Amino acid sequence: QVQLVESGGGLVQAGGSLRLSCAASGPFSGYVMGWFRQAPGKEREFVAAVSWDGDSTKYSDSVQGRWTISRDSAKTTVYLQMNSLNHEDTAVYYCAVAPTWDSPRYNHWGHGTNVTVYS
């Protein structure tokens, strides 16, 4: 069973930065790792994803240019470096994995980590 544990959330002032981490364990070789978020009263939305080898990334329009997704050389941890945070980034952030890059179906999820951006 794949297990995902997020960390790094917290309170941050607008304009600041945070780095989220997601540690994965279990059988997930070859999997895409992604980040999603769910703001209060809104549906969960895609944020960013990184391929198994780390060479390919994709981002939602709302974070493109501000944030960077990466994974470590062991491929067991994915990071989300979040810069220039604003109030609209307040949400619970979830890590997830999918077996394929094209049309990914994320089939394992972490429990989430809270990010709150204050003015």
C-alpha positions in Angstrom: 0.0 0.0 0.0 1.3 3.4 -1.0 1.5 5.9 1.9 2.0 9.6 1.5 2.8 12.0 4.4 2.8 15.7 3.8 4.6 18.3 6.0 5.7 21.9 5.9 2.4 23.7 6.1 1.7 26.6 8.4 1.0 30.3 8.8 2.8 32.7 6.5 2.5 36.3 5.7 1.4 37.4 2.2 4.5 37.7 0.0 6.3 35.0 1.9 7.4 31.5 1.1 6.9 28.0 2.3 8.2 24.6 1.2 6.0 21.6 1.4 7.3 18.1 1.5 5.6 14.7 0.8 7.3 11.5 1.8 6.2 8.4 -0.1 6.5 4.8 0.8 5.3 1.5 -0.6 5.1 0.3 -4.2 5.0 3.4 -6.3 7.9 2.9 -8.7 7.4 4.9 -11.9 4.6 7.0 -10.4 3.9 10.6 -11.1 3.8 12.7 -7.9 1.5 15.7 -7.7 0.1 18.4 -5.4 -3.5 19.4 -5.1 -5.2 21.9 -2.9 -8.7 22.5 -1.5 -9.6 26.0 -0.2 -12.5 26.5 2.2 -15.8 26.1 0.3 -14.1 25.2 -3.0 -13.4 22.0 -4.8 -10.0 20.3 -4.8 -7.9 21.6 -7.6 -4.6 20.5 -9.3 -1.5 22.5 -8.4 1.5 20.8 -9.8 3.0 17.5 -10.9 6.4 16.0 -11.5 7.3 12.9 -13.6 9.0 9.9 -12.1 12.4 10.9 -13.4 11.9 14.5 -12.4 12.5 15.8 -15.9 8.9 16.9 -16.6 6.7 19.2 -14.6 3.4 20.9 -15.0 1.6 23.6 -13.1 -1.8 25.2 -12.8 -2.0 28.7 -14.3 -2.5 30.1 -10.8 0.9 29.0 -9.5 3.0 28.9 -12.7 6.1 31.1 -12.3 5.7 31.4 -8.5 6.1 27.8 -7.4 8.4 24.9 -8.2 7.8 21.2 -7.8 10.7 18.8 -7.6 11.6 15.4 -6.2 14.7 14.0 -4.6 17.2 11.7 -6.2 15.7 8.7 -4.4 12.4 9.7 -5.9 10.7 9.1 -2.6 10.0 12.7 -1.6 8.4 15.5 -3.6 8.7 19.2 -2.7 6.6 22.2 -3.5 8.5 25.5 -3.1 5.9 28.2 -2.8 7.0 31.8 -3.3 5.0 35.0 -3.4 2.2 33.5 -1.4 -1.1 35.4 -1.4 -4.4 35.0 0.4 -5.9 32.9 -2.4 -3.3 30.2 -1.7 -4.8 29.5 1.6 -5.9 25.8 1.5 -5.3 22.3 2.5 -2.5 20.9 0.3 -2.6 17.2 -0.6 0.1 15.0 -2.2 -1.0 12.3 -4.5 0.5 9.7 -6.9 -0.5 8.5 -10.3 0.8 5.6 -12.4 1.1 7.5 -15.7 2.0 11.0 -16.8 -0.5 11.2 -19.6 -4.1 11.5 -18.3 -3.0 10.7 -14.8 -5.4 9.1 -12.4 -4.3 9.9 -8.9 -5.1 6.8 -6.9 -3.3 7.4 -3.6 -3.6 10.5 -1.4 -2.0 11.9 1.7 -4.0 13.4 4.5 -3.1 17.0 3.7 -1.2 19.9 5.3 -2.8 23.3 6.0 -1.4 26.5 4.5 -2.8 29.8 5.7 -1.7 33.1 4.2 -2.4 36.2 6.2 -2.1 39.9 5.4 
